[in-house]
Amino acid sequence: MPMLTMSDGCAIHYRIDGDDSLPNLLLSNSLGTTHEMWDLQMPVLTQHFRVIRYDNRGHGASDVPDGPYTIDRIARDAQDLIAELALAPLVYCGLSLGGMVGVWLSAKAPGLLRRAVFANTSAYIGQPEVWNQRIALIEAEGMQAAAGGIIQRWLTQDFMASHPALTAKLLAMVAGIPPSGYAAAAAAVRDMDLRGQLAAIGIPVLVIAGALDPATPPAMGEAIVEALPDARLAILDAAHLSNIEKPDEFANLLVKFLAPN
């Protein structure tokens, strides 16, 4: 199991798929998932890219250091990974928390990325009372107590009804996240405000939003696009995990925007 130690000593699990001759694409996950959230995109993406996936600290096979975490620290994990694996300059896609990481990297370390996709994300979430309630529930009762409610915000009712096996797999993924890791990373999202960093982003950006996303509705994606000099918006008929509900459309957007002409 490939692991890299970050600058603060946290070991991060990563995986690389695809031919070494292809351009590097780094995928960054949402809160509460592992690198397997991208499985449905891999058959398409590996035709065009050497794909690097990883588990955020506190998630999957990565270490679970004491929290709370910050967006700055979580994004520095991606920065360290890029440096240690000599990936730069590369193209990037992050969803939700991964999109926030992408905003940070694009603004704070612009030489690392050539193009980026920010999916189902925002530069500012707010609503600390909502996050505090979820964190308190998880700390008291574990991930099982919150997993069902999280999935309800990730996927539409129609999708869950028509894809019971995939829904069950995602539910198990969320329930399997270490409670302390989820709570620490949730605090990072709660406290995150990257609005002041948007003006520093000069690379081309594609923002993907879900028309039915209650967590990061299209208006949040539109706000990012309006703040950037070279950005465009694509809206999919999906909730928060648009890459799960619309796997082929999502993958095709990435290939069209990120693959070399």
Sequence and secondary structure as in RCSB ss.txt:
>XXXX:A:sequence
MPMLTMSDGCAIHYRIDGDDSLPNLLLSNSLGTTHEMWDLQMPVLTQHFRVIRYDNRGHGASDVPDGPYTIDRIA
RDAQDLIAELALAPLVYCGLSLGGMVGVWLSAKAPGLLRRAVFANTSAYIGQPEVWNQRIALIEAEGMQAAAGGI
IQRWLTQDFMASHPALTAKLLAMVAGIPPSGYAAAAAAVRDMDLRGQLAAIGIPVLVIAGALDPATPPAMGEAIV
EALPDARLAILDAAHLSNIEKPDEFANLLVKFLAPN
>XXXX:A:secstr
  EEE TTS EEEEEEES TTS EEEEE  TT  GGGGGGGHHHHTTT EEEEE  TTSTTS   SS   HHHHH
HHHHHHHHHTT  SEEEEEETHHHHHHHHHHHH GGGEEEEEEES  SB   HHHHHHHHHHHHHH HHHHHHHH
HHHHS HHHHHH HHHHHHHHHHHHTS HHHHHHHHHHHHH B GGGGGG  S EEEEEETT SSS HHHHHHHH
HH SSEEEEEES SS HHHHSHHHHHHHHHHHHS  
